[in-house]
């Protein structure tokens, strides 16, 4: 084996080992500090691309879940307001049934008509005021609501149009048809409660209005049930995608701790060997030179 001074191959080998150990130790330290296995695309280009796409889908899935919850809340408010209207109609029907019995005094009849008018006014108020996030629900301005339930653009699989819930819930012919100008309708409370016979006829009209409202309440329940299923599915999908993302991106702390410790020992050993390699070459060269000149 030649003994040379200008180029110490043994030292270079030890230096390269020291560089690799230091780089690997720094990489383990970075992963332990961030908790991420991939901290830049250079760490794993394919994994970084896959994780980025997964993260986009996870974020989109979370927003879609929020959309579904908001839609469910909107439907719930409409359903509750419709239930309140239905309660008013049930009471109006009771009062019409009571009025159609010719045993009442004029004072009792007037009291009934006043209460009916108050109930009608309350229905009108609810129809005008029902809203979610300032979006009117029962004033006739909206008949359907589009919900984005997925993170992709394909409308057939990522959106729903909720209909048959929202309606114009005012008492007129264009609403729940409690009053109207048709031959089988009464124009107002006074006309409906003109006498016992008109009140008796009004019973069926009130029931038809209540049936219309009840149908919308039932439809709301059907939509809420479906949206609850969609919410469960989105949560499951998010869980699975998050697990896949973790597999690619998250560092194994136990493994990286072991790697850090190993590379720390290799760094210390390589550093010592660099010094040793330099000394060995120099010592041998000096001995040969001294022997030659001695």
VOMI-670236 format. One record per residue: residue number from 1; residue in one letter; x, y negated, z of N, C-alpha, C, CB in turn. Coordinates in steps of 0.1 Angstrom, whole numbers. Glycine has a CB too. Example, Ala and Ser with C-alpha at 12.3 -4.5 7.8 and 13.67 -1.06 7.14 Angstrom:
2
NODE   num   residuo    n_xx    n_yy    n_zz   ca_xx   ca_yy   ca_zz    c_xx    c_yy    c_zz   cb_xx   cb_yy   cb_zz
NODE     1         A     132      57      78     123      45      78     132      33      78     113      45      90
NODE     2         S     128      22      71     137      11      71     129       0      79     141       6      57
END
This chain:
294
NODE   num   residuo    n_xx    n_yy    n_zz   ca_xx   ca_yy   ca_zz    c_xx    c_yy    c_zz   cb_xx   cb_yy   cb_zz
NODE     1         X       9      12       0       0       0       0       9     -12       0     -10       0      12
NODE     2         X       7     -21     -10      15     -33     -10      12     -43       1      13     -41     -23
NODE     3         X      23     -50       5      21     -60      16      23     -74       9      31     -58      27
NODE     4         X      12     -82       9      12     -94       2       8    -105      12       2     -94     -10
NODE     5         X      11    -118       8       9    -129      17      -2    -138      11      21    -137      20
NODE     6         X      -1    -141      -2     -10    -151      -8     -24    -147      -7      -6    -154     -22
NODE     7         X     -27    -134     -10     -41    -129     -10     -42    -118      -1     -45    -125     -24
NODE     8         X     -50    -120      10     -52    -109      20     -65    -103      17     -51    -114      35
NODE     9         X     -65     -91      10     -78     -85       7     -85     -80      19     -75     -73      -3
NODE    10         X     -78     -75      29     -84     -71      41     -92     -82      48     -74     -65      51
NODE    11         X     -86     -94      48     -92    -106      54    -105    -110      46     -82    -117      54
NODE    12         X    -104    -109      32    -115    -112      24    -127    -102      27    -112    -111       9
NODE    13         X    -124     -89      28    -134     -80      31    -141     -83      44    -128     -65      32
NODE    14         X    -133     -86      55    -138     -90      68    -146    -103      67    -127     -91      78
NODE    15         X    -142    -112      59    -149    -125      57    -162    -123      51    -141    -135      49
NODE    16         X    -163    -114      40    -175    -111      34    -185    -105      43    -173    -102      21
NODE    17         X    -180     -96      51    -189     -89      61    -194     -99      71    -181     -78      68
NODE    18         X    -185    -109      75    -189    -119      85    -200    -128      78    -177    -128      89
NODE    19         X    -199    -131      66    -209    -140      59    -222    -133      58    -204    -143      45
NODE    20         X    -222    -120      54    -235    -112      53    -241    -111      67    -232     -98      47
NODE    21         X    -233    -108      77    -239    -107      91    -245    -120      95    -229    -102     101
NODE    22         X    -238    -131      92    -243    -144      96    -256    -147      89    -232    -155      94
NODE    23         X    -256    -145      76    -268    -148      68    -280    -140      73    -266    -145      53
NODE    24         X    -278    -127      75    -288    -118      80    -293    -122      94    -284    -103      80
NODE    25         X    -284    -126     102    -288    -130     116    -296    -143     115    -275    -133     124
NODE    26         X    -292    -152     106    -300    -165     104    -314    -162      99    -293    -174      95
NODE    27         X    -315    -152      89    -328    -148      84    -337    -142      95    -326    -139      72
NODE    28         X    -331    -134     103    -339    -128     114    -344    -139     124    -331    -117     121
NODE    29         X    -334    -148     126    -338    -159     136    -349    -168     130    -325    -168     138
NODE    30         X    -349    -170     117    -359    -178     110    -373    -171     112    -356    -181      96
NODE    31         X    -373    -158     109    -385    -150     110    -390    -149     124    -383    -136     105
NODE    32         X    -381    -148     134    -386    -148     148    -391    -162     152    -374    -144     157
NODE    33         X    -385    -172     146    -390    -186     150    -403    -189     144    -379    -196     146
NODE    34         X    -406    -185     132    -418    -189     125    -429    -178     126    -416    -191     110
NODE    35         X    -425    -166     129    -434    -155     129    -438    -149     115    -447    -159     136
NODE    36         X    -431    -155     105    -434    -151      91    -423    -143      85    -437    -163      83
NODE    37         X    -427    -132      78    -417    -124      71    -412    -131      59    -422    -110      67
NODE    38         X    -422    -139      52    -418    -146      40    -419    -161      44    -428    -143      29
NODE    39         X    -408    -168      43    -408    -182      46    -405    -191      34    -397    -185      57
NODE    40         X    -401    -184      23    -400    -191      10    -402    -180      -1    -386    -198       9
NODE    41         X    -405    -185     -13    -408    -175     -23    -395    -167     -26    -412    -183     -36
NODE    42         X    -383    -172     -23    -371    -164     -25    -370    -152     -17    -359    -173     -23
NODE    43         X    -377    -152      -5    -377    -140       4    -383    -128      -3    -384    -143      17
NODE    44         X    -394    -130     -10    -402    -119     -16    -411    -126     -27    -410    -111      -6
NODE    45         X    -407    -128     -39    -415    -135     -49    -428    -129     -51    -407    -136     -62
NODE    46         X    -428    -116     -53    -441    -109     -56    -450    -110     -44    -439     -94     -60
NODE    47         X    -444    -107     -32    -452    -108     -20    -458    -122     -17    -444    -104      -8
NODE    48         X    -449    -132     -20    -454    -146     -18    -465    -150     -27    -442    -156     -21
NODE    49         X    -465    -145     -40    -476    -147     -49    -489    -141     -44    -472    -142     -63
NODE    50         X    -487    -128     -40    -499    -120     -36    -505    -127     -23    -495    -106     -33
NODE    51         X    -496    -131     -14    -501    -137      -1    -508    -150      -4    -490    -139       8
NODE    52         X    -503    -158     -14    -509    -171     -17    -523    -169     -22    -500    -178     -27
NODE    53         X    -525    -159     -31    -538    -157     -37    -548    -152     -26    -537    -146     -48
NODE    54         X    -542    -143     -17    -551    -139      -6    -555    -150       3    -543    -128       2
NODE    55         X    -545    -159       6    -548    -170      15    -559    -179       9    -536    -178      18
NODE    56         X    -559    -181      -4    -569    -189     -11    -583    -183     -10    -565    -191     -26
NODE    57         X    -583    -170     -11    -596    -163     -10    -601    -163       4    -594    -148     -15
NODE    58         X    -592    -162      14    -596    -163      28    -602    -176      31    -584    -160      37
NODE    59         X    -595    -187      27    -600    -200      29    -614    -202      22    -591    -211      24
NODE    60         X    -615    -197      10    -628    -198       3    -639    -191      10    -626    -194     -11
NODE    61         X    -635    -179      15    -645    -171      22    -650    -177      35    -639    -157      26
NODE    62         X    -641    -185      42    -645    -192      54    -655    -203      51    -633    -197      61
NODE    63         X    -652    -210      40    -661    -221      36    -674    -215      31    -655    -229      24
NODE    64         X    -674    -204      24    -687    -198      20    -695    -193      32    -684    -185      11
NODE    65         X    -688    -189      43    -695    -185      55    -702    -197      61    -685    -178      65
NODE    66         X    -695    -208      61    -701    -221      66    -713    -225      58    -690    -232      67
NODE    67         X    -712    -223      45    -723    -226      36    -735    -218      39    -719    -224      21
NODE    68         X    -733    -205      41    -744    -196      45    -750    -200      58    -739    -181      45
NODE    69         X    -742    -203      68    -747    -207      81    -755    -220      80    -736    -209      91
NODE    70         X    -750    -229      72    -758    -242      70    -771    -239      63    -749    -252      61
NODE    71         X    -771    -231      53    -783    -227      46    -793    -220      55    -780    -218      34
NODE    72         X    -788    -212      64    -797    -205      73    -803    -215      83    -788    -194      81
NODE    73         X    -795    -224      87    -800    -235      96    -811    -243      90    -788    -243     101
NODE    74         X    -808    -246      77    -818    -254      70    -832    -247      69    -813    -258      56
NODE    75         X    -831    -234      65    -843    -226      64    -850    -225      78    -839    -212      58
NODE    76         X    -842    -223      88    -847    -222     102    -855    -234     105    -836    -219     112
NODE    77         X    -850    -246     102    -857    -259     105    -870    -259      97    -848    -271     102
NODE    78         X    -869    -256      84    -881    -256      76    -892    -247      82    -878    -253      62
NODE    79         X    -887    -235      86    -896    -225      91    -903    -229     104    -889    -211      94
NODE    80         X    -895    -235     113    -900    -240     126    -910    -251     124    -889    -245     135
NODE    81         X    -907    -260     114    -917    -271     111    -929    -266     105    -910    -282     102
NODE    82         X    -928    -256      96    -940    -250      91    -948    -243     102    -936    -239      80
NODE    83         X    -941    -237     111    -948    -230     123    -956    -241     131    -939    -223     132
NODE    84         X    -950    -253     132    -957    -263     139    -970    -268     132    -948    -275     141
NODE    85         X    -968    -269     118    -980    -272     110    -991    -261     111    -976    -274      95
NODE    86         X    -986    -249     111    -996    -238     113   -1003    -238     126    -988    -224     111
NODE    87         X    -996    -242     136   -1002    -244     149   -1013    -254     149    -992    -247     160
NODE    88         X   -1011    -265     142   -1021    -276     140   -1033    -270     132   -1015    -288     133
NODE    89         X   -1030    -263     122   -1041    -257     114   -1050    -248     122   -1036    -250     101
NODE    90         X   -1043    -240     130   -1051    -230     138   -1060    -238     148   -1041    -221     146
NODE    91         X   -1055    -248     153   -1064    -256     162   -1075    -263     155   -1055    -267     170
NODE    92         X   -1072    -268     143   -1082    -274     134   -1093    -264     131   -1076    -280     122
NODE    93         X   -1089    -252     128   -1099    -241     125   -1108    -238     137   -1092    -228     121
NODE    94         X   -1101    -238     149   -1109    -236     161   -1119    -247     163   -1100    -235     174
NODE    95         X   -1115    -259     161   -1124    -271     163   -1135    -271     152   -1116    -284     162
NODE    96         X   -1132    -266     140   -1143    -265     130   -1153    -255     134   -1136    -262     116
NODE    97         X   -1148    -244     139   -1157    -233     143   -1166    -238     155   -1149    -221     148
NODE    98         X   -1160    -245     164   -1168    -251     175   -1178    -261     170   -1158    -257     185
NODE    99         X   -1174    -269     160   -1183    -280     155   -1195    -274     148   -1175    -290     147
NODE   100         X   -1192    -263     141   -1203    -257     133   -1214    -251     141   -1197    -246     124
NODE   101         X   -1213    -251     154   -1223    -246     163   -1232    -258     168   -1217    -238     176
NODE   102         X   -1245    -257     165   -1253    -269     167   -1258    -270     182   -1265    -269     158
NODE   103         X   -1249    -269     191   -1252    -270     205   -1244    -282     211   -1248    -257     212
NODE   104         X   -1237    -290     203   -1229    -300     208   -1236    -314     209   -1216    -302     200
NODE   105         X   -1233    -322     218   -1238    -335     219   -1230    -344     209   -1237    -341     233
NODE   106         X   -1235    -355     206   -1228    -364     197   -1215    -369     202   -1237    -377     194
NODE   107         X   -1214    -370     215   -1201    -374     222   -1191    -363     219   -1203    -377     237
NODE   108         X   -1195    -350     221   -1186    -339     219   -1182    -338     204   -1193    -326     224
NODE   109         X   -1191    -340     196   -1188    -340     181   -1177    -351     178   -1200    -342     173
NODE   110         X   -1179    -363     183   -1170    -374     181   -1156    -370     186   -1175    -387     187
NODE   111         X   -1156    -364     198   -1143    -360     204   -1136    -350     195   -1145    -354     218
NODE   112         X   -1143    -341     190   -1137    -330     181   -1132    -337     168   -1148    -320     177
NODE   113         X   -1139    -346     162   -1134    -353     150   -1122    -361     153   -1145    -362     144
NODE   114         X   -1121    -367     165   -1109    -375     168   -1097    -366     170   -1112    -383     181
NODE   115         X   -1099    -354     176   -1088    -345     178   -1083    -340     164   -1092    -334     187
NODE   116         X   -1093    -336     156   -1090    -331     142   -1082    -341     135   -1102    -327     134
NODE   117         X   -1086    -354     136   -1078    -364     129   -1064    -366     134   -1086    -378     130
NODE   118         X   -1063    -364     147   -1049    -365     153   -1041    -353     148   -1050    -364     168
NODE   119         X   -1047    -341     147   -1040    -329     142   -1036    -331     127   -1048    -317     143
NODE   120         X   -1044    -337     119   -1041    -340     105   -1030    -350     104   -1054    -345      98
NODE   121         X   -1031    -360     112   -1020    -370     112   -1006    -364     116   -1023    -382     122
NODE   122         X   -1007    -355     125    -994    -348     130    -989    -340     118    -997    -340     142
NODE   123         X    -997    -333     111    -993    -325      99    -986    -334      89   -1004    -318      93
NODE   124         X    -992    -346      87    -986    -355      77    -972    -360      82    -995    -367      75
NODE   125         X    -971    -363      95    -959    -367     101    -948    -357     100    -961    -371     116
NODE   126         X    -951    -344     103    -941    -334     102    -937    -332      88    -947    -320     107
NODE   127         X    -946    -333      78    -942    -331      64    -933    -342      59    -955    -331      55
NODE   128         X    -934    -354      64    -926    -365      60    -912    -365      68    -933    -378      63
NODE   129         X    -912    -360      80    -900    -361      88    -891    -349      88    -904    -364     102
NODE   130         X    -896    -338      83    -889    -325      83    -876    -327      75    -897    -313      78
NODE   131         X    -864    -325      80    -852    -327      73    -840    -319      79    -848    -342      71
NODE   132         X    -830    -317      71    -818    -311      76    -807    -319      70    -816    -296      72
NODE   133         X    -799    -325      78    -788    -334      74    -792    -344      64    -777    -325      67
NODE   134         X    -804    -350      67    -810    -361      59    -816    -356      46    -800    -372      57
NODE   135         X    -816    -343      44    -823    -337      32    -837    -333      36    -815    -324      27
NODE   136         X    -847    -340      29    -861    -337      32    -865    -323      28    -870    -348      25
NODE   137         X    -873    -316      36    -876    -302      33    -891    -300      30    -873    -294      45
NODE   138         X    -900    -308      35    -914    -306      33    -922    -317      27    -920    -302      46
NODE   139         X    -915    -327      21    -922    -338      16    -924    -337       1    -914    -351      19
NODE   140         X    -920    -326      -5    -922    -323     -19    -911    -327     -28    -934    -331     -24
NODE   141         X    -900    -334     -22    -889    -338     -30    -879    -327     -34    -881    -349     -23
NODE   142         X    -881    -315     -27    -872    -304     -29    -880    -291     -29    -861    -303     -19
NODE   143         X    -879    -283     -39    -886    -270     -40    -876    -258     -38    -893    -269     -53
NODE   144         X    -863    -261     -40    -853    -250     -39    -840    -256     -34    -852    -242     -52
NODE   145         X    -831    -247     -29    -818    -251     -25    -808    -241     -30    -817    -252      -9
NODE   146         X    -797    -246     -36    -787    -237     -41    -776    -235     -30    -780    -242     -54
NODE   147         X    -772    -223     -27    -762    -220     -17    -750    -213     -24    -768    -211      -6
NODE   148         X    -738    -218     -21    -726    -212     -26    -721    -202     -15    -715    -223     -29
NODE   149         X    -723    -189     -19    -720    -179      -9    -707    -171     -11    -732    -169      -8
NODE   150         X    -699    -175     -21    -687    -169     -24    -676    -179     -28    -689    -158     -35
NODE   151         X    -664    -174     -29    -653    -184     -32    -650    -184     -47    -641    -179     -25
NODE   152         X    -657    -177     -55    -655    -177     -70    -666    -185     -77    -655    -163     -76
NODE   153         X    -664    -188     -90    -674    -196     -97    -685    -189    -104    -666    -204    -108
NODE   154         X    -684    -175    -104    -695    -168    -111    -708    -169    -103    -691    -153    -112
NODE   155         X    -718    -176    -108    -730    -179    -101    -738    -167     -98    -738    -189    -109
NODE   156         X    -737    -157    -106    -745    -145    -104    -742    -137     -92    -744    -136    -116
NODE   157         X    -729    -138     -87    -725    -131     -75    -720    -140     -64    -713    -122     -79
NODE   158         X    -719    -153     -67    -714    -162     -57    -723    -173     -53    -701    -168     -61
NODE   159         X    -736    -172     -57    -745    -183     -53    -759    -177     -52    -745    -194     -64
NODE   160         X    -768    -184     -45    -782    -180     -43    -790    -193     -44    -784    -173     -29
NODE   161         X    -802    -191     -49    -812    -202     -50    -823    -199     -41    -816    -205     -64
NODE   162         X    -824    -206     -30    -835    -203     -20    -848    -211     -25    -831    -208      -6
NODE   163         X    -858    -203     -27    -871    -209     -32    -882    -203     -24    -873    -208     -47
NODE   164         X    -894    -208     -26    -906    -203     -20    -906    -205      -5    -908    -188     -22
NODE   165         X    -898    -215       0    -898    -219      14    -902    -233      15    -884    -216      20
NODE   166         X    -896    -242       8    -898    -256       8    -910    -260       0    -886    -264       4
NODE   167         X    -919    -268       5    -930    -273      -3    -935    -286       3    -942    -262      -1
NODE   168         X    -944    -292      -5    -950    -305       0    -961    -301      10    -955    -313     -12
NODE   169         X    -958    -303      22    -967    -299      33    -977    -309      37    -959    -294      45
NODE   170         X    -979    -320      30    -990    -329      33   -1003    -322      31    -989    -342      24
NODE   171         X   -1014    -329      36   -1027    -322      36   -1035    -323      23   -1035    -327      47
NODE   172         X   -1030    -331      13   -1037    -333       1   -1037    -322      -9   -1031    -345      -6
NODE   173         X   -1043    -324     -20   -1044    -313     -30   -1031    -309     -36   -1053    -318     -41
NODE   174         X   -1021    -318     -36   -1008    -315     -41    -999    -309     -30   -1001    -327     -47
NODE   175         X   -1005    -307     -18    -997    -301      -7   -1003    -288      -2    -997    -311       5
NODE   176         X   -1008    -287      10   -1014    -275      15   -1029    -274      13   -1011    -273      30
NODE   177         X   -1034    -284       5   -1048    -283       0   -1058    -283      11   -1050    -271      -8
NODE   178         X   -1055    -290      22   -1065    -290      33   -1077    -300      29   -1059    -295      46
NODE   179         X   -1073    -310      21   -1083    -319      16   -1081    -321       1   -1083    -333      24
NODE   180         X   -1091    -325      -6   -1090    -327     -21   -1102    -333     -26   -1086    -314     -28
NODE   181         X   -1102    -335     -39   -1114    -341     -46   -1122    -331     -54   -1109    -352     -55
NODE   182         X   -1118    -318     -53   -1126    -308     -61   -1139    -305     -55   -1118    -295     -61
NODE   183         X   -1147    -297     -62   -1161    -294     -58   -1161    -286     -45   -1168    -287     -69
NODE   184         X   -1151    -278     -43   -1150    -269     -31   -1141    -275     -20   -1145    -255     -35
NODE   185         X   -1138    -288     -21   -1130    -295     -11   -1137    -306      -5   -1117    -300     -18
NODE   186         X   -1132    -310       7   -1137    -322      13   -1126    -333      12   -1141    -319      28
NODE   187         X   -1131    -345      11   -1121    -356       9   -1113    -360      21   -1129    -369       4
NODE   188         X   -1120    -359      33   -1113    -363      45   -1120    -356      57   -1113    -378      47
NODE   189         X   -1115    -360      69   -1121    -354      81   -1136    -357      83   -1113    -359      94
NODE   190         X   -1139    -370      80   -1153    -373      82   -1162    -365      73   -1155    -388      79
NODE   191         X   -1158    -363      60   -1166    -355      51   -1167    -340      56   -1160    -355      37
NODE   192         X   -1156    -335      61   -1155    -321      65   -1164    -319      77   -1141    -316      68
NODE   193         X   -1165    -329      86   -1172    -328      98   -1185    -337      98   -1163    -332     110
NODE   194         X   -1191    -337      86   -1203    -345      85   -1214    -338      93   -1208    -345      70
NODE   195         X   -1215    -325      93   -1225    -318     101   -1220    -304     103   -1239    -318      94
NODE   196         X   -1228    -296     110   -1224    -282     113   -1222    -274     101   -1235    -275     122
NODE   197         X   -1230    -276      90   -1228    -268      78   -1215    -271      71   -1240    -271      68
NODE   198         X   -1211    -284      70   -1199    -287      64   -1187    -282      72   -1197    -302      62
NODE   199         X   -1188    -283      85   -1178    -278      93   -1176    -263      91   -1181    -281     108
NODE   200         X   -1187    -255      90   -1186    -241      87   -1179    -238      74   -1200    -235      87
NODE   201         X   -1182    -246      64   -1175    -244      51   -1160    -248      52   -1182    -253      40
NODE   202         X   -1157    -257      60   -1143    -262      62   -1135    -251      68   -1143    -274      70
NODE   203         X   -1141    -242      75   -1133    -231      82   -1125    -223      72   -1143    -221      90
NODE   204         X   -1131    -219      61   -1124    -211      50   -1113    -220      44   -1134    -206      40
NODE   205         X   -1115    -233      42   -1105    -241      36   -1093    -242      45   -1111    -256      33
NODE   206         X   -1095    -244      58   -1084    -244      67   -1077    -231      67   -1089    -247      82
NODE   207         X   -1084    -220      67   -1077    -207      66   -1069    -205      54   -1088    -196      67
NODE   208         X   -1074    -210      43   -1066    -209      30   -1053    -217      31   -1074    -214      18
NODE   209         X   -1054    -229      37   -1042    -237      40   -1032    -230      49   -1046    -251      45
NODE   210         X   -1037    -224      59   -1029    -217      69   -1022    -205      62   -1037    -212      81
NODE   211         X   -1030    -198      53   -1024    -187      46   -1012    -192      38   -1035    -180      37
NODE   212         X   -1014    -203      31   -1003    -208      23    -990    -211      31   -1007    -221      16
NODE   213         X    -992    -218      43    -981    -221      52    -975    -208      57    -986    -230      63
NODE   214         X    -983    -198      61    -979    -186      67    -970    -178      57    -990    -177      71
NODE   215         X    -974    -179      44    -966    -172      33    -952    -178      33    -973    -174      20
NODE   216         X    -951    -192      34    -938    -198      33    -930    -194      45    -940    -213      32
NODE   217         X    -936    -193      57    -929    -189      69    -923    -175      67    -938    -190      81
NODE   218         X    -932    -166      61    -927    -153      59    -915    -152      49    -939    -144      54
NODE   219         X    -916    -160      39    -905    -161      29    -893    -166      36    -909    -170      17
NODE   220         X    -894    -176      45    -882    -181      52    -876    -170      60    -887    -192      62
NODE   221         X    -884    -161      66    -879    -150      74    -871    -140      65    -890    -143      81
NODE   222         X    -876    -138      53    -870    -129      44    -856    -134      40    -878    -127      32
NODE   223         X    -856    -147      37    -843    -154      33    -833    -154      45    -845    -168      28
NODE   224         X    -838    -156      57    -829    -156      68    -823    -143      71    -837    -161      81
NODE   225         X    -831    -132      69    -826    -119      70    -815    -116      60    -837    -108      69
NODE   226         X    -817    -120      48    -807    -118      37    -794    -125      40    -813    -121      23
NODE   227         X    -796    -138      44    -784    -146      47    -776    -141      59    -788    -161      49
NODE   228         X    -783    -135      68    -776    -129      80    -768    -117      75    -786    -124      90
NODE   229         X    -773    -109      66    -765     -98      60    -753    -103      52    -774     -90      51
NODE   230         X    -755    -114      45    -744    -120      37    -733    -125      47    -749    -132      28
NODE   231         X    -738    -131      58    -728    -136      68    -720    -125      74    -735    -143      80
NODE   232         X    -726    -114      77    -719    -102      82    -709     -97      72    -729     -91      86
NODE   233         X    -713     -97      59    -704     -92      48    -692    -101      47    -711     -91      35
NODE   234         X    -694    -114      47    -683    -124      46    -673    -123      58    -689    -138      46
NODE   235         X    -679    -120      70    -670    -118      81    -661    -106      80    -678    -117      94
NODE   236         X    -667     -95      74    -660     -83      72    -649     -85      62    -669     -71      69
NODE   237         X    -653     -91      51    -643     -94      40    -632    -102      45    -650    -100      28
NODE   238         X    -635    -112      53    -625    -121      58    -615    -113      67    -631    -133      66
NODE   239         X    -621    -105      75    -613     -96      84    -603     -87      76    -622     -88      93
NODE   240         X    -608     -81      65    -600     -72      57    -589     -80      50    -609     -64      48
NODE   241         X    -593     -91      44    -583     -99      37    -572    -105      46    -590    -110      29
NODE   242         X    -576    -109      58    -567    -114      68    -557    -103      72    -574    -120      80
NODE   243         X    -562     -91      73    -553     -79      76    -543     -77      65    -561     -67      79
NODE   244         X    -548     -78      53    -539     -76      41    -528     -87      41    -546     -75      28
NODE   245         X    -533     -99      43    -524    -111      44    -513    -109      54    -531    -124      46
NODE   246         X    -517    -105      66    -508    -103      77    -497     -92      74    -516     -98      90
NODE   247         X    -502     -82      67    -492     -71      63    -481     -76      54    -500     -60      56
NODE   248         X    -484     -86      46    -474     -91      36    -466    -102      43    -481     -97      24
NODE   249         X    -473    -111      50    -467    -124      55    -461    -123      69    -476    -134      55
NODE   250         X    -467    -116      78    -463    -117      92    -450    -108      95    -474    -112     101
NODE   251         X    -441    -114     103    -429    -106     107    -432     -96     118    -418    -116     111
NODE   252         X    -425     -85     117    -426     -75     128    -416     -79     138    -423     -60     122
NODE   253         X    -420     -85     149    -411     -91     159    -402     -80     165    -420     -97     170
NODE   254         X    -407     -68     167    -398     -58     173    -386     -55     163    -406     -45     176
NODE   255         X    -390     -54     150    -380     -50     140    -370     -62     138    -387     -47     127
NODE   256         X    -375     -74     138    -366     -86     136    -357     -88     148    -374     -98     133
NODE   257         X    -362     -85     160    -354     -86     172    -342     -76     171    -362     -84     185
NODE   258         X    -345     -64     167    -335     -54     166    -325     -58     155    -341     -40     162
NODE   259         X    -330     -63     144    -321     -68     133    -312     -79     138    -329     -72     121
NODE   260         X    -318     -89     145    -310    -100     150    -299     -95     159    -320    -110     158
NODE   261         X    -302     -86     168    -292     -81     177    -281     -74     170    -299     -72     188
NODE   262         X    -285     -66     160    -275     -58     152    -266     -68     144    -282     -49     142
NODE   263         X    -272     -78     138    -264     -87     130    -255     -96     139    -273     -95     121
NODE   264         X    -260     -99     151    -252    -107     160    -239     -99     164    -260    -110     173
NODE   265         X    -241     -86     166    -229     -77     170    -220     -76     158    -234     -63     174
NODE   266         X    -226     -74     146    -218     -74     134    -210     -86     131    -226     -70     121
NODE   267         X    -217     -98     134    -210    -111     132    -198    -112     141    -220    -122     135
NODE   268         X    -200    -108     154    -189    -109     163    -177    -100     160    -194    -106     178
NODE   269         X    -181     -88     155    -171     -78     151    -164     -82     139    -178     -64     148
NODE   270         X    -171     -87     129    -165     -92     116    -156    -104     119    -175     -96     106
NODE   271         X    -160    -113     128    -152    -124     131    -138    -120     138    -159    -134     141
NODE   272         X    -139    -110     146    -127    -105     152    -118     -98     142    -131     -94     163
NODE   273         X    -124     -91     132    -117     -84     122    -110     -93     112    -125     -74     114
NODE   274         X    -116    -105     110    -110    -115     101     -97    -120     108    -119    -127      99
NODE   275         X     -97    -122     120     -85    -127     128     -75    -116     128     -89    -131     142
NODE   276         X     -79    -103     130     -70     -92     130     -64     -89     117     -78     -79     135
NODE   277         X     -72     -90     106     -66     -88      93     -55     -98      89     -77     -88      82
NODE   278         X     -58    -111      93     -48    -122      90     -35    -119      98     -54    -135      94
NODE   279         X     -37    -115     111     -25    -112     119     -17    -100     114     -29    -109     133
NODE   280         X     -24     -90     110     -17     -77     105      -8     -81      93     -27     -66     101
NODE   281         X     -14     -88      83      -6     -91      71       6    -100      74     -15     -98      61
NODE   282         X       3    -109      83      14    -119      86      25    -112      94       9    -130      94
NODE   283         X      22    -104     104      32     -97     112      40     -88     104      25     -89     123
NODE   284         X      34     -79      95      42     -70      87      51     -77      77      32     -61      79
NODE   285         X      46     -88      72      54     -96      62      66    -102      69      46    -107      55
NODE   286         X      64    -107      81      75    -113      88      86    -103      92      70    -120     101
NODE   287         X      81     -91      96      90     -80     100      99     -76      88      83     -68     105
NODE   288         X      93     -75      77     101     -71      65     111     -82      61      91     -68      53
NODE   289         X     106     -94      62     115    -105      59     127    -106      68     107    -119      59
NODE   290         X     124    -104      81     135    -105      91     145     -93      89     129    -104     105
NODE   291         X     139     -81      86     148     -70      83     157     -73      71     140     -57      81
NODE   292         X     152     -79      61     160     -82      49     170     -92      51     150     -86      38
NODE   293         X     168    -102      59     178    -113      61     187    -110      73     170    -126      64
NODE   294         X     183    -100      81     191     -96      93     203     -88      89     183     -89     103
END
